[in-house]
């Protein structure tokens, strides 16, 4: 989904307290919808906006609700952009 190595997700799990996937007896992680949304938020801050881990943690701590809205808007705009590119290529 994020095209990231599993080690990066495990590292982010240690660095960000908002990531708490459930684990079975073997230790396999099961991410909930909330965890996936939080991963989108972290991915957006670190990979798309280029923030450091420390900066991303601080930003999440300060105003997580505003960030959630921003990520949703960015995803919607990316979807619209992809649709427009598809339409352009079909014409």
Backbone atoms as SQL, in Angstrom:
CREATE TABLE atoms (id INTEGER PRIMARY KEY, chain TEXT, resi INTEGER, resn TEXT, atom TEXT, x REAL, y REAL, z REAL);
INSERT INTO atoms VALUES
  (1, 'A', 1, 'UNK', 'N', 0.819, -1.198, 0.000),
  (2, 'A', 1, 'UNK', 'CA', 0.000, 0.000, 0.000),
  (3, 'A', 1, 'UNK', 'C', 0.867, 1.269, 0.000),
  (4, 'A', 2, 'UNK', 'N', 1.937, 1.259, 0.776),
  (5, 'A', 2, 'UNK', 'CA', 2.798, 2.435, 0.870),
  (6, 'A', 2, 'UNK', 'C', 4.118, 2.255, 0.123),
  (7, 'A', 3, 'UNK', 'N', 4.355, 1.059, -0.400),
  (8, 'A', 3, 'UNK', 'CA', 5.618, 0.743, -1.078),
  (9, 'A', 3, 'UNK', 'C', 6.816, 1.022, -0.170),
  (10, 'A', 4, 'UNK', 'N', 6.686, 0.612, 1.062),
  (11, 'A', 4, 'UNK', 'CA', 7.754, 0.767, 2.047),
  (12, 'A', 4, 'UNK', 'C', 8.179, -0.604, 2.538),
  (13, 'A', 5, 'UNK', 'N', 9.441, -0.740, 2.905),
  (14, 'A', 5, 'UNK', 'CA', 9.861, -2.014, 3.492),
  (15, 'A', 5, 'UNK', 'C', 9.202, -2.224, 4.867),
  (16, 'A', 6, 'UNK', 'N', 9.030, -3.471, 5.233),
  (17, 'A', 6, 'UNK', 'CA', 8.406, -3.788, 6.528),
  (18, 'A', 6, 'UNK', 'C', 9.224, -3.215, 7.680),
  (19, 'A', 7, 'UNK', 'N', 10.529, -3.138, 7.505),
  (20, 'A', 7, 'UNK', 'CA', 11.371, -2.595, 8.578),
  (21, 'A', 7, 'UNK', 'C', 11.035, -1.134, 8.861),
  (22, 'A', 8, 'UNK', 'N', 10.666, -0.375, 7.835),
  (23, 'A', 8, 'UNK', 'CA', 10.283, 1.027, 8.034),
  (24, 'A', 8, 'UNK', 'C', 9.003, 1.120, 8.851),
  (25, 'A', 9, 'UNK', 'N', 8.036, 0.266, 8.525),
  (26, 'A', 9, 'UNK', 'CA', 6.784, 0.266, 9.298),
  (27, 'A', 9, 'UNK', 'C', 7.037, -0.122, 10.752),
  (28, 'A', 10, 'UNK', 'N', 7.901, -1.106, 10.961),
  (29, 'A', 10, 'UNK', 'CA', 8.227, -1.504, 12.345),
  (30, 'A', 10, 'UNK', 'C', 8.909, -0.363, 13.081),
  (31, 'A', 11, 'UNK', 'N', 9.796, 0.347, 12.397),
  (32, 'A', 11, 'UNK', 'CA', 10.488, 1.476, 13.015),
  (33, 'A', 11, 'UNK', 'C', 9.510, 2.589, 13.364),
  (34, 'A', 12, 'UNK', 'N', 8.617, 2.892, 12.421),
  (35, 'A', 12, 'UNK', 'CA', 7.622, 3.925, 12.708),
  (36, 'A', 12, 'UNK', 'C', 6.734, 3.518, 13.870),
  (37, 'A', 13, 'UNK', 'N', 6.463, 2.239, 14.002),
  (38, 'A', 13, 'UNK', 'CA', 5.646, 1.753, 15.117),
  (39, 'A', 13, 'UNK', 'C', 6.329, 2.069, 16.449),
  (40, 'A', 14, 'UNK', 'N', 7.646, 1.975, 16.476),
  (41, 'A', 14, 'UNK', 'CA', 8.390, 2.292, 17.694),
  (42, 'A', 14, 'UNK', 'C', 8.453, 3.797, 17.955),
  (43, 'A', 15, 'UNK', 'N', 8.527, 4.564, 16.878),
  (44, 'A', 15, 'UNK', 'CA', 8.717, 6.006, 16.994),
  (45, 'A', 15, 'UNK', 'C', 7.436, 6.796, 17.249),
  (46, 'A', 16, 'UNK', 'N', 6.301, 6.278, 16.809),
  (47, 'A', 16, 'UNK', 'CA', 5.038, 7.012, 16.910),
  (48, 'A', 16, 'UNK', 'C', 4.068, 6.240, 17.795),
  (49, 'A', 17, 'UNK', 'N', 3.639, 6.869, 18.860),
  (50, 'A', 17, 'UNK', 'CA', 2.745, 6.205, 19.817),
  (51, 'A', 17, 'UNK', 'C', 1.341, 6.004, 19.260),
  (52, 'A', 18, 'UNK', 'N', 0.987, 6.687, 18.179),
  (53, 'A', 18, 'UNK', 'CA', -0.361, 6.530, 17.619),
  (54, 'A', 18, 'UNK', 'C', -0.497, 5.231, 16.830),
  (55, 'A', 19, 'UNK', 'N', 0.599, 4.565, 16.521),
  (56, 'A', 19, 'UNK', 'CA', 0.559, 3.280, 15.815),
  (57, 'A', 19, 'UNK', 'C', 0.594, 2.152, 16.829),
  (58, 'A', 20, 'UNK', 'N', -0.490, 1.414, 16.908),
  (59, 'A', 20, 'UNK', 'CA', -0.571, 0.290, 17.834),
  (60, 'A', 20, 'UNK', 'C', -1.306, -0.874, 17.177),
  (61, 'A', 21, 'UNK', 'N', -0.663, -1.541, 16.197),
  (62, 'A', 21, 'UNK', 'CA', -1.341, -2.669, 15.547),
  (63, 'A', 21, 'UNK', 'C', -1.498, -3.842, 16.514),
  (64, 'A', 22, 'UNK', 'N', -2.580, -4.570, 16.339),
  (65, 'A', 22, 'UNK', 'CA', -2.806, -5.764, 17.151),
  (66, 'A', 22, 'UNK', 'C', -1.859, -6.861, 16.665),
  (67, 'A', 23, 'UNK', 'N', -1.495, -7.755, 17.565),
  (68, 'A', 23, 'UNK', 'CA', -0.610, -8.864, 17.209),
  (69, 'A', 23, 'UNK', 'C', -1.222, -10.177, 17.670),
  (70, 'A', 24, 'UNK', 'N', -0.963, -11.214, 16.887),
  (71, 'A', 24, 'UNK', 'CA', -1.411, -12.530, 17.316),
  (72, 'A', 24, 'UNK', 'C', -0.294, -13.194, 18.116),
  (73, 'A', 25, 'UNK', 'N', -0.467, -14.447, 18.475),
  (74, 'A', 25, 'UNK', 'CA', 0.524, -15.142, 19.303),
  (75, 'A', 25, 'UNK', 'C', 1.873, -15.270, 18.611),
  (76, 'A', 26, 'UNK', 'N', 1.864, -15.337, 17.286),
  (77, 'A', 26, 'UNK', 'CA', 3.105, -15.433, 16.526),
  (78, 'A', 26, 'UNK', 'C', 3.813, -14.091, 16.381),
  (79, 'A', 27, 'UNK', 'N', 3.106, -13.013, 16.650),
  (80, 'A', 27, 'UNK', 'CA', 3.678, -11.682, 16.517),
  (81, 'A', 27, 'UNK', 'C', 3.316, -10.982, 15.221),
  (82, 'A', 28, 'UNK', 'N', 2.461, -11.601, 14.423),
  (83, 'A', 28, 'UNK', 'CA', 2.027, -10.991, 13.173),
  (84, 'A', 28, 'UNK', 'C', 1.173, -9.761, 13.480),
  (85, 'A', 29, 'UNK', 'N', 1.486, -8.661, 12.817),
  (86, 'A', 29, 'UNK', 'CA', 0.755, -7.414, 13.053),
  (87, 'A', 29, 'UNK', 'C', -0.516, -7.368, 12.211),
  (88, 'A', 30, 'UNK', 'N', -1.596, -6.918, 12.830),
  (89, 'A', 30, 'UNK', 'CA', -2.867, -6.700, 12.139),
  (90, 'A', 30, 'UNK', 'C', -3.246, -5.236, 12.322),
  (91, 'A', 31, 'UNK', 'N', -3.197, -4.495, 11.217),
  (92, 'A', 31, 'UNK', 'CA', -3.473, -3.067, 11.259),
  (93, 'A', 31, 'UNK', 'C', -4.965, -2.807, 11.092),
  (94, 'A', 32, 'UNK', 'N', -5.503, -1.978, 11.958),
  (95, 'A', 32, 'UNK', 'CA', -6.899, -1.574, 11.871),
  (96, 'A', 32, 'UNK', 'C', -7.026, -0.401, 10.901),
  (97, 'A', 33, 'UNK', 'N', -8.253, -0.005, 10.613),
  (98, 'A', 33, 'UNK', 'CA', -8.495, 1.154, 9.753),
  (99, 'A', 33, 'UNK', 'C', -7.860, 2.401, 10.359),
  (100, 'A', 34, 'UNK', 'N', -7.954, 2.532, 11.665),
  (101, 'A', 34, 'UNK', 'CA', -7.360, 3.679, 12.353),
  (102, 'A', 34, 'UNK', 'C', -5.841, 3.674, 12.191),
  (103, 'A', 35, 'UNK', 'N', -5.225, 2.497, 12.295),
  (104, 'A', 35, 'UNK', 'CA', -3.780, 2.393, 12.110),
  (105, 'A', 35, 'UNK', 'C', -3.385, 2.783, 10.689),
  (106, 'A', 36, 'UNK', 'N', -4.165, 2.345, 9.708),
  (107, 'A', 36, 'UNK', 'CA', -3.886, 2.682, 8.314),
  (108, 'A', 36, 'UNK', 'C', -3.996, 4.188, 8.098),
  (109, 'A', 37, 'UNK', 'N', -5.008, 4.804, 8.683),
  (110, 'A', 37, 'UNK', 'CA', -5.157, 6.260, 8.579),
  (111, 'A', 37, 'UNK', 'C', -3.964, 6.972, 9.213),
  (112, 'A', 38, 'UNK', 'N', -3.521, 6.470, 10.358),
  (113, 'A', 38, 'UNK', 'CA', -2.350, 7.058, 11.010),
  (114, 'A', 38, 'UNK', 'C', -1.092, 6.855, 10.171),
  (115, 'A', 39, 'UNK', 'N', -0.968, 5.710, 9.516),
  (116, 'A', 39, 'UNK', 'CA', 0.165, 5.481, 8.626),
  (117, 'A', 39, 'UNK', 'C', 0.141, 6.449, 7.447),
  (118, 'A', 40, 'UNK', 'N', -1.044, 6.706, 6.909),
  (119, 'A', 40, 'UNK', 'CA', -1.171, 7.697, 5.832),
  (120, 'A', 40, 'UNK', 'C', -0.684, 9.058, 6.312),
  (121, 'A', 41, 'UNK', 'N', -1.060, 9.422, 7.523),
  (122, 'A', 41, 'UNK', 'CA', -0.658, 10.702, 8.098),
  (123, 'A', 41, 'UNK', 'C', 0.859, 10.768, 8.252),
  (124, 'A', 42, 'UNK', 'N', 1.451, 9.738, 8.820),
  (125, 'A', 42, 'UNK', 'CA', 2.895, 9.702, 9.031),
  (126, 'A', 42, 'UNK', 'C', 3.623, 9.704, 7.689),
  (127, 'A', 43, 'UNK', 'N', 3.137, 8.908, 6.753),
  (128, 'A', 43, 'UNK', 'CA', 3.744, 8.851, 5.420),
  (129, 'A', 43, 'UNK', 'C', 3.705, 10.227, 4.761),
  (130, 'A', 44, 'UNK', 'N', 2.571, 10.892, 4.864),
  (131, 'A', 44, 'UNK', 'CA', 2.423, 12.226, 4.271),
  (132, 'A', 44, 'UNK', 'C', 3.449, 13.195, 4.865),
  (133, 'A', 45, 'UNK', 'N', 3.580, 13.190, 6.169),
  (134, 'A', 45, 'UNK', 'CA', 4.501, 14.132, 6.815),
  (135, 'A', 45, 'UNK', 'C', 5.955, 13.837, 6.482),
  (136, 'A', 46, 'UNK', 'N', 6.327, 12.563, 6.512),
  (137, 'A', 46, 'UNK', 'CA', 7.735, 12.209, 6.345),
  (138, 'A', 46, 'UNK', 'C', 8.138, 12.132, 4.873),
  (139, 'A', 47, 'UNK', 'N', 7.390, 11.407, 4.080),
  (140, 'A', 47, 'UNK', 'CA', 7.791, 11.157, 2.696),
  (141, 'A', 47, 'UNK', 'C', 7.356, 12.253, 1.731),
  (142, 'A', 48, 'UNK', 'N', 6.170, 12.791, 1.913),
  (143, 'A', 48, 'UNK', 'CA', 5.664, 13.781, 0.966),
  (144, 'A', 48, 'UNK', 'C', 6.051, 15.204, 1.342),
  (145, 'A', 49, 'UNK', 'N', 6.043, 15.516, 2.620),
  (146, 'A', 49, 'UNK', 'CA', 6.404, 16.870, 3.046),
  (147, 'A', 49, 'UNK', 'C', 7.857, 16.980, 3.482),
  (148, 'A', 50, 'UNK', 'N', 8.541, 15.840, 3.639),
  (149, 'A', 50, 'UNK', 'CA', 9.969, 15.851, 3.942),
  (150, 'A', 50, 'UNK', 'C', 10.335, 16.217, 5.372),
  (151, 'A', 51, 'UNK', 'N', 9.435, 15.983, 6.291),
  (152, 'A', 51, 'UNK', 'CA', 9.715, 16.300, 7.690),
  (153, 'A', 51, 'UNK', 'C', 10.592, 15.221, 8.324),
  (154, 'A', 52, 'UNK', 'N', 11.274, 15.598, 9.386),
  (155, 'A', 52, 'UNK', 'CA', 12.035, 14.629, 10.158),
  (156, 'A', 52, 'UNK', 'C', 11.080, 13.862, 11.069),
  (157, 'A', 53, 'UNK', 'N', 11.557, 12.756, 11.636),
  (158, 'A', 53, 'UNK', 'CA', 10.720, 11.995, 12.565),
  (159, 'A', 53, 'UNK', 'C', 10.336, 12.847, 13.768),
  (160, 'A', 54, 'UNK', 'N', 11.301, 13.584, 14.278),
  (161, 'A', 54, 'UNK', 'CA', 11.036, 14.438, 15.446),
  (162, 'A', 54, 'UNK', 'C', 10.001, 15.512, 15.098),
  (163, 'A', 55, 'UNK', 'N', 10.153, 16.133, 13.931),
  (164, 'A', 55, 'UNK', 'CA', 9.208, 17.159, 13.501),
  (165, 'A', 55, 'UNK', 'C', 7.819, 16.589, 13.282),
  (166, 'A', 56, 'UNK', 'N', 7.748, 15.386, 12.697),
  (167, 'A', 56, 'UNK', 'CA', 6.451, 14.740, 12.458),
  (168, 'A', 56, 'UNK', 'C', 5.771, 14.397, 13.783),
  (169, 'A', 57, 'UNK', 'N', 6.539, 13.864, 14.737),
  (170, 'A', 57, 'UNK', 'CA', 5.967, 13.550, 16.061),
  (171, 'A', 57, 'UNK', 'C', 5.402, 14.804, 16.709),
  (172, 'A', 58, 'UNK', 'N', 6.153, 15.901, 16.632),
  (173, 'A', 58, 'UNK', 'CA', 5.712, 17.153, 17.245),
  (174, 'A', 58, 'UNK', 'C', 4.459, 17.680, 16.546),
  (175, 'A', 59, 'UNK', 'N', 4.431, 17.617, 15.230),
  (176, 'A', 59, 'UNK', 'CA', 3.280, 18.098, 14.471),
  (177, 'A', 59, 'UNK', 'C', 2.024, 17.297, 14.805),
  (178, 'A', 60, 'UNK', 'N', 2.174, 15.980, 14.917),
  (179, 'A', 60, 'UNK', 'CA', 1.039, 15.123, 15.273),
  (180, 'A', 60, 'UNK', 'C', 0.548, 15.447, 16.679),
  (181, 'A', 61, 'UNK', 'N', 1.478, 15.668, 17.578),
  (182, 'A', 61, 'UNK', 'CA', 1.108, 15.972, 18.963),
  (183, 'A', 61, 'UNK', 'C', 0.369, 17.306, 19.047),
  (184, 'A', 62, 'UNK', 'N', 0.781, 18.290, 18.257),
  (185, 'A', 62, 'UNK', 'CA', 0.195, 19.627, 18.334),
  (186, 'A', 62, 'UNK', 'C', -1.233, 19.681, 17.775),
  (187, 'A', 63, 'UNK', 'N', -1.429, 19.150, 16.562),
  (188, 'A', 63, 'UNK', 'CA', -2.749, 19.308, 15.940),
  (189, 'A', 63, 'UNK', 'C', -3.052, 18.158, 14.989),
  (190, 'A', 64, 'UNK', 'N', -3.337, 17.014, 15.532),
  (191, 'A', 64, 'UNK', 'CA', -3.610, 15.827, 14.737),
  (192, 'A', 64, 'UNK', 'C', -4.885, 15.964, 13.915),
  (193, 'A', 65, 'UNK', 'N', -5.907, 16.595, 14.449),
  (194, 'A', 65, 'UNK', 'CA', -7.177, 16.730, 13.733),
  (195, 'A', 65, 'UNK', 'C', -7.015, 17.537, 12.444),
  (196, 'A', 66, 'UNK', 'N', -6.279, 18.652, 12.510),
  (197, 'A', 66, 'UNK', 'CA', -6.042, 19.456, 11.313),
  (198, 'A', 66, 'UNK', 'C', -5.242, 18.669, 10.284),
  (199, 'A', 67, 'UNK', 'N', -4.278, 17.898, 10.740),
  (200, 'A', 67, 'UNK', 'CA', -3.475, 17.092, 9.828),
  (201, 'A', 67, 'UNK', 'C', -4.321, 16.032, 9.141),
  (202, 'A', 68, 'UNK', 'N', -5.225, 15.410, 9.889),
  (203, 'A', 68, 'UNK', 'CA', -6.115, 14.411, 9.289),
  (204, 'A', 68, 'UNK', 'C', -6.918, 15.020, 8.148),
  (205, 'A', 69, 'UNK', 'N', -7.440, 16.212, 8.363),
  (206, 'A', 69, 'UNK', 'CA', -8.212, 16.904, 7.329),
  (207, 'A', 69, 'UNK', 'C', -7.333, 17.215, 6.124),
  (208, 'A', 70, 'UNK', 'N', -6.111, 17.682, 6.379),
  (209, 'A', 70, 'UNK', 'CA', -5.199, 18.013, 5.285),
  (210, 'A', 70, 'UNK', 'C', -4.861, 16.784, 4.447),
  (211, 'A', 71, 'UNK', 'N', -4.623, 15.666, 5.097),
  (212, 'A', 71, 'UNK', 'CA', -4.284, 14.443, 4.371),
  (213, 'A', 71, 'UNK', 'C', -5.470, 13.997, 3.523),
  (214, 'A', 72, 'UNK', 'N', -6.670, 14.099, 4.059),
  (215, 'A', 72, 'UNK', 'CA', -7.858, 13.730, 3.290),
  (216, 'A', 72, 'UNK', 'C', -8.016, 14.615, 2.057),
  (217, 'A', 73, 'UNK', 'N', -7.786, 15.896, 2.216),
  (218, 'A', 73, 'UNK', 'CA', -7.890, 16.817, 1.087),
  (219, 'A', 73, 'UNK', 'C', -6.828, 16.494, 0.037),
  (220, 'A', 74, 'UNK', 'N', -5.605, 16.244, 0.475),
  (221, 'A', 74, 'UNK', 'CA', -4.520, 15.921, -0.457),
  (222, 'A', 74, 'UNK', 'C', -4.841, 14.646, -1.221),
  (223, 'A', 75, 'UNK', 'N', -5.342, 13.605, -0.528),
  (224, 'A', 75, 'UNK', 'CA', -5.689, 12.352, -1.202),
  (225, 'A', 75, 'UNK', 'C', -6.802, 12.567, -2.225),
  (226, 'A', 76, 'UNK', 'N', -7.793, 13.384, -1.873),
  (227, 'A', 76, 'UNK', 'CA', -8.893, 13.654, -2.795),
  (228, 'A', 76, 'UNK', 'C', -8.392, 14.416, -4.021),
  (229, 'A', 77, 'UNK', 'N', -7.526, 15.395, -3.797),
  (230, 'A', 77, 'UNK', 'CA', -6.966, 16.153, -4.915),
  (231, 'A', 77, 'UNK', 'C', -6.094, 15.272, -5.815),
  (232, 'A', 78, 'UNK', 'N', -5.354, 14.348, -5.223),
  (233, 'A', 78, 'UNK', 'CA', -4.551, 13.432, -6.023),
  (234, 'A', 78, 'UNK', 'C', -5.442, 12.533, -6.872),
  (235, 'A', 79, 'UNK', 'N', -6.547, 12.110, -6.315),
  (236, 'A', 79, 'UNK', 'CA', -7.499, 11.304, -7.071),
  (237, 'A', 79, 'UNK', 'C', -8.080, 12.082, -8.250),
  (238, 'A', 80, 'UNK', 'N', -8.415, 13.346, -8.020),
  (239, 'A', 80, 'UNK', 'CA', -8.940, 14.191, -9.092),
  (240, 'A', 80, 'UNK', 'C', -7.867, 14.398, -10.160),
  (241, 'A', 81, 'UNK', 'N', -6.641, 14.624, -9.731),
  (242, 'A', 81, 'UNK', 'CA', -5.549, 14.802, -10.683),
  (243, 'A', 81, 'UNK', 'C', -5.367, 13.551, -11.537),
  (244, 'A', 82, 'UNK', 'N', -5.379, 12.386, -10.911),
  (245, 'A', 82, 'UNK', 'CA', -5.239, 11.132, -11.648),
  (246, 'A', 82, 'UNK', 'C', -6.369, 10.962, -12.663),
  (247, 'A', 83, 'UNK', 'N', -7.583, 11.319, -12.265),
  (248, 'A', 83, 'UNK', 'CA', -8.726, 11.231, -13.169),
  (249, 'A', 83, 'UNK', 'C', -8.559, 12.175, -14.358),
  (250, 'A', 84, 'UNK', 'N', -8.114, 13.398, -14.097),
  (251, 'A', 84, 'UNK', 'CA', -7.912, 14.355, -15.180),
  (252, 'A', 84, 'UNK', 'C', -6.811, 13.899, -16.138),
  (253, 'A', 85, 'UNK', 'N', -5.765, 13.320, -15.609),
  (254, 'A', 85, 'UNK', 'CA', -4.693, 12.791, -16.455),
  (255, 'A', 85, 'UNK', 'C', -5.223, 11.644, -17.310),
  (256, 'A', 86, 'UNK', 'N', -6.016, 10.802, -16.728),
  (257, 'A', 86, 'UNK', 'CA', -6.621, 9.687, -17.477),
  (258, 'A', 86, 'UNK', 'C', -7.494, 10.222, -18.608),
  (259, 'A', 87, 'UNK', 'N', -8.326, 11.213, -18.304),
  (260, 'A', 87, 'UNK', 'CA', -9.206, 11.796, -19.317),
  (261, 'A', 87, 'UNK', 'C', -8.380, 12.445, -20.433),
  (262, 'A', 88, 'UNK', 'N', -7.339, 13.166, -20.047),
  (263, 'A', 88, 'UNK', 'CA', -6.474, 13.794, -21.045),
  (264, 'A', 88, 'UNK', 'C', -5.840, 12.753, -21.972),
  (265, 'A', 89, 'UNK', 'N', -5.382, 11.663, -21.405),
  (266, 'A', 89, 'UNK', 'CA', -4.729, 10.630, -22.199),
  (267, 'A', 89, 'UNK', 'C', -5.720, 9.901, -23.107),
  (268, 'A', 90, 'UNK', 'N', -6.981, 9.847, -22.717),
  (269, 'A', 90, 'UNK', 'CA', -7.995, 9.178, -23.534),
  (270, 'A', 90, 'UNK', 'C', -8.461, 10.032, -24.706),
  (271, 'A', 91, 'UNK', 'N', -8.298, 11.336, -24.580),
  (272, 'A', 91, 'UNK', 'CA', -8.768, 12.234, -25.640),
  (273, 'A', 91, 'UNK', 'C', -7.813, 12.243, -26.792);
